[in-house]
Amino acid sequence: MSEGFNLSRPSLSLPLSLPKETFATKAKSMLKFIGPAFIVSVAYIDPGNFATNISGGSTFNYSLIWVILWSNLMAIFLQSLSAKLGIATGHNLPEMCSKIYSRRLNWFFWLEAEFAAMATDLAEFLGGTLGLYLLFKIPMIYAGLLTGALTFLIVYMEKYGQRVVEWIIGTLVSVITIAYTLEVFLAKPDWSQVGIHTLVPSLPNGDAVLIAVGMLGATVMPHVIYLHSQLVQARNRDKTEEEKRKHLRMERIDIAIAMNIAFLVNAAMAIVAAAVFFRNGMAVDTIEEAHKSLEPLLGTLSSGAFGIALLASGLSSSAVGTMAGQTIMKGFVGLSIPVNIRRLITMTPALLIIASGVNPMYALVMSQVVLSFALPFAIVPMLMITSRKDLMGSFVNKPLTKIVGWIITSLIVGLNLVLLYLTFTGNV
């Protein structure tokens, strides 16, 4: 009897203790890897998204929400591929390009990436400037200089470790998310129409193609495809293949959470624009008009939330753009220009636009179209590298991954060609 009793005790205690320990260990392990995708996600809710989503929603109602959904699915796939490249090789994408492609081709990649970075910085810088102008009535040129100073401060914090920057940017993403949750609550959209247009693609006319391409360029961003492969290196100290596989699994969870938060915020921007502006017969042409129109239609709380979200978006995405610029410059051609000088160079176009009086919203939309044209130059090398077994080992792309990757590339190039055709035939 005594022996039987002793044998039964372990079988009673083991099921009670192990699950708790396993869950706690898994949760603690996962939290260590959360962060890189949240830095990346800022690019998917930057001021360029404000411009394209407000334009799309106010002009075409809910018709273009499906573009945001499909762009987000593409973004999840591409950011996962970038993270995999960084984890498997121990190098970022520009560094891998410098290893396997000619010096001349890498100079071309760098020049194209820097041109795209200027378009990115234009959107981010204008967003922060407009946020300060709308909230505090600071003149645009001074708001622009203040935005630059605040961006330098955020990037400077990187000296204390990438984790510090992750917390700062994660907090700003939370501010944007809360602000747009409030906006949706106040706007009272037609949820049945939202559901239909999320699932059913439609392009009402040629102008809708321009906005759709802008939405794509604002959502799938070339500079963060480069950056993500660098951000994973802070946690990429694993030696064994199994440790690398665990890192990749955790990073995919990070990507799924961050990218889907970005999707919900993007969708909320278009939904609010449709529910508030389109419903009232207003095709909004400027960010200032969007801000001013929200107050009489939805109240001071709504216009304030809009301004705060725009400011948080501009500051956070501007810092991320600077980090991406460092990765691009060092990786492709080995240049090491001080970050402050590089930032001043890429800020110049935005300051010129502010000083010239060009409509910032139109500049934002066009900057996102430029980014859509730059996308294939980041995606194609990444697909080619991750499909090489000699570089990726067991992490090499499977046949289905290759097929999906080339389909996405073809769709992006196809949309760009359609836009060019419509532009030159005068239909846009």
N, C-alpha and C positions, 0 to 999 in steps of 0.2 A: 504493500500500500504506500509506504513512504517513498519507495523508488518511483512508483507511478506518478505520485504527486509532484515529485521534483522534476520529472521529465515534462510534465504538462505546463509548468510555469513559464519556461521560455517561449512556448508557442502562444501564450496569452499576452506576454508583454511586448514581443517584437512588432506585431501589427500596429500596436498603439503608439510606438515611439518613432518608427522609421519614416512614415509618411511626412510627419511634421519636420523632421530633420532634412529630408530630401527636398521638400518644398522650400524651406528657408534657404538651403544651400543654393538651389536653382535660382531663386529670386535675387539673392545676394550676388551671384555670379552674373546674372543678366544685367543688373544695374551697373556693374562695372563697365559694361560695353555700350550703354546708352549714352548718346551724345553726338557722335560725328554726323549722323543723319539729321539731327535737329539743326546743326550749323548749316548743312546743305539745304534743308527745307526752307530756310529763309529766302533763298533765291526763287522759290516757287510761290512766295507770297510777297514779292517785292513791289515797289511802286508801279513797275510796268504792268503787273497784274491788276492793280487798281484801275489803270487807264484802259486796258483792253476789256476787262470785265464790266466796267461801268459803261464803256462805249457799246459793248455787245448787248448788255441787258437793257439799256435805255433806248437803243435803236431797234433791236430785234426781239424784245421781250425775253421769253425763256428759251428761244430757239437754239441757242448755241451752248447750252449747259453740257450737252453731250461731248463737245470739244474738250471741256475741262476734264471730264471723266476719262476720256481716251488718252488725253495728254498725260494725266496722272498715272495711268497704267503703264504708258511708255516710260515715264520717269522712274517708276519703281523698278522696272526691268533694267534700265540703263544704269541707275545708281547701284543696283545689286551687282551688275557686271563690273563697274568701276571698282567697287569695294573688293570683289573677288580678285581682280587683277592686282590690287595693292597688297592683299593678304598673301596671295600665292607667290608673287615675285619678290616682295619686300621693297618694291620701287613704285613710284607714282607713274601715271600714264605718260607725261612728258619725258620723264627719265627713260622709260622703256622705248619711247620713240627715238630718243637720242642714241640709244644703244644699237638699234636695228635698222634705222633709216639713214640715208645720206645726210651730210651736213647741210647741203643746199635745201633738201626737202624740209629739214628741221627748221631752217630759217624761215621758210615759207609758212610752216605750221605756226611758228612763233608770231610772225607778222599778222597772220590771219587771226590768231587768238588774241593778240593785243588790240586789234581793231574791234573784235567782239567785246573785249574787256572795256573799251571806251564806251561802246553802246550800253553795256551793263552799268558802268559807273554813271553814265548820263541819267539813266532811269533811277538809280538808287539815290544819287545826289539830289536830283530834282525832287524826289519824294520827301526826303528829310527837310529840304528847304521849304517846300510847300507846307509841310506839317507845322513847322515853326511859324511860318507866315500866317497860316489860318488860325492857329491856337493863340498866338501872342502878338499878332499884328506887327511882327518885325519886318522891316523892308526886305524884299527878296534878296538883294545882293548881300546884306549883312547876315540874313538867315543862311545864305549859302556858305559864307565863311565860317559861321558857327557850326554848321553841319560838318564841314571839313575838320574842325577842331575836335568835335565830339567823336568823329570816326577815328581820328588819330588816337584818342584816349582809349577807345575800345580795343583797337589793334595793339596798343602798347601793353595792355593787360596780358597779352600772350606770353610776355617774359616770365610771368608767374605760372605758366603751364597752360596747355590746351584746355584742361578741365575748367579753368577759371572762365575762359572765353565761352565754353559750352554753357556754363551756368548763366552768364550774362545774356547770351543770345537766346537761350531757352526761356528766360524770363520775358524777354521782348516778344518772343513768339506767343507766350501765354497772354500777354497784353493784347496783341492783335486778335487772338482767338476769342477772348472775353468780349472785346469791343464789337466784333462782328456777330457774336452770339446775341448780344443786346440788340444790334441793328435788325437781325432777322426777326427777333421777338416783336419789335416795334413795327416792322413793315407789314406783317400779316400777309404773306404771299399765298398764291393759289397752289397748294401742294399737289393737287392732281396734275396740273400743267407742268409743275416742276418734275414730277415723276415721268411723265410722258416724254418730255424733251431731254431728260437725262438718258433715256434708253433709245430714243428714235432720232437718228441723225437727220439734219436738214440744213440747207444753205439757201436762204431766200433769194439772194442776188449776188452780184460781183462784189459789192461793198462788204457783204457778209464774209466773203472769202478773205478779204484783207484783214478783217477783225479776227477770223478764225486762225489765220496764219500768225497773227500777232499773239493770240492766246496761246498757240503752240510754242512760239518763241519765248513767251513770258513764263511758260510752265516747264518746258524741258530746256534747261539752260546749259550751254556748252562749258562755261567756266567751272561749274560745280561737278561736271563729269570729270574734269581734270582734278579738281580739289579733293573729291571724295577718296580717290586712290591714295592721296597724301594723308588725309585725316586719320585713316585706319592705322597708319604707321605708329602712332603714339601708343597703341595697344598691341602692336604686331611684334612682340618679343618671343613669340612661340617658336619652338624648334621642330617639334614633331608634326607629322601630317595630321594626326588626330587633333592636336591643339589648334592647328590652323582651321580645321573643319569646324571645330567648336566656335572659334572666333567668327567664321563666316556665318554660321547659324545665328549667333547672337546679333551680328550686324544686320542680317536680314530682318530680324524682329525689330531692331532699331529703325530700319528703313520703313517697314510696314506701318509702324506707329506714326513716325514723323511725316511721311508722305501722305498718309490718309488724313492727318490733321490739316495739312496744307490743302488737300483737295476740298475738305469741308469749308475752309476759309475762302478759297477761290470761288466755290459754288455759291457761298453766302454773298459774296460781292456781286455776282451776276444776278442772283435772286433778288437782292435788295434793290438793285438798279431797275430791274424789270417791274417789281411790285410797287416801287415808289415813282420812278420817273416815267417809264413807258405807260403805266396805268394812268398817269396824269397828262399824257401827251407831250412829254418833255424829252427831246433828244439832247442829252447833255454833252457839251463840247469841251468843257474845261473842268479841271479838278475843283477850282474855286466855285464854279456854278453848282457842282454836285454838293459841296459843303454848305453853300448858302441855301440851296433848295431843300436840304434835309430839315433845316430848322423850322420853317413854316409848315412843312408837310408832316413831320414826325416829332418836332420839338427840339429844344436845346440839348437834351441828353443825347439824342441821335447824332447831331452835328458835332458835338464834342467827342463822342466815341469815334466818329470817322476821323477827326483830326488827330486824335491820340494814336489810332491804329496806323495812320499814314506816317506819322513821325517815327513810331517804333519800327515800322517796316523800313523806312529810309535809312535809319541809323544802323540797324542790324545788318541789312543786306549790303550796305556800303562797306561795313567792316569785313564781311565775307568776301566781297569782291576784291578787296585789298589782299586778303589772304590767298585767294585764287591767283591773283596777279604774280605774287611771289613764287608760287609753285610753277606757273607757266614759264616765267622768265628764267628761273634757275634750271628747270628741267630740260627745256628744248635746246637752249644755246649756251647755258652755263653763265649767263649774265647775273651779276649781283649788284643791282642798283639799290641804294638805300630806300626803304619803303616810303619815307616822307617825300623824296624827290619823285618817285614813281606816282605817288598819290597826287601830287601837284600837277603832273603832266596829264593824268587821266581826268582830273577835275576840270581842266581848262575848257573843254567843249561845253560842259554844263554851265560854267560861269559865263561863257560867251552867249549861250542861248538865253540865260536869265537877263543879261545886259541888253540883248537885242530885242527883247520883248516878244519873241516867238511863243506861240501858244504851247505851254509846257505839256499839255495832254496830248497834242498831236505829236510832239517830239517823243513823248513816252511810247506811244503806239508804234511809231516808225522805228524806234530803237529796238523794240521787240521783234519787228519784222526782220531787221538786220540779223538778230540773234538766230532766228529760224534758218536763215541762209548759212549761218556759220556752223550750225549743228552737225551736218555730215562730216565736217573736217575733224570733229572730235569723235564721232561715233564710228566711222569706218576704220581708223587705226586701232581703236579699242577692240572692235570685233575681230580684226585680223590678228592682233596679238593674243587675245584670249582663245583663239582657235588653233594656236600653235602648241603642240604637246611639248616641244623642246623648251618652251618658255614657261608653260603653265603646269606641266607634269600631270598629275591626276585631276587637277582642277580645270583642265582643258574643256572648252565648250562641247556639250553634247549636240548631236545633229539637230534636235528640236530647238535648242537655244540659238544655234546658227540661223535656222530658218526664221525664227521670230525676229532676231536682230536685223536680218536683211529686209524683212517685210517692213519693219519700223523705218529703216533707212529709206526704203523705196517710197513709203507714204510721205515722209518729210520732203524728199526731193520732188515728188510728184506735186505736192501742194505748192511748193515754191515755184515750179514751172507753170502751174495754172495761174498763180498770181502774176508772174511775169507776162504771160500771154494776155491776161485781162488788162494789165497796166498798159502794154504797148498797143492794144486794140482800142483803148479808151473806154473800157467798161468798168474801170475802177476810178 
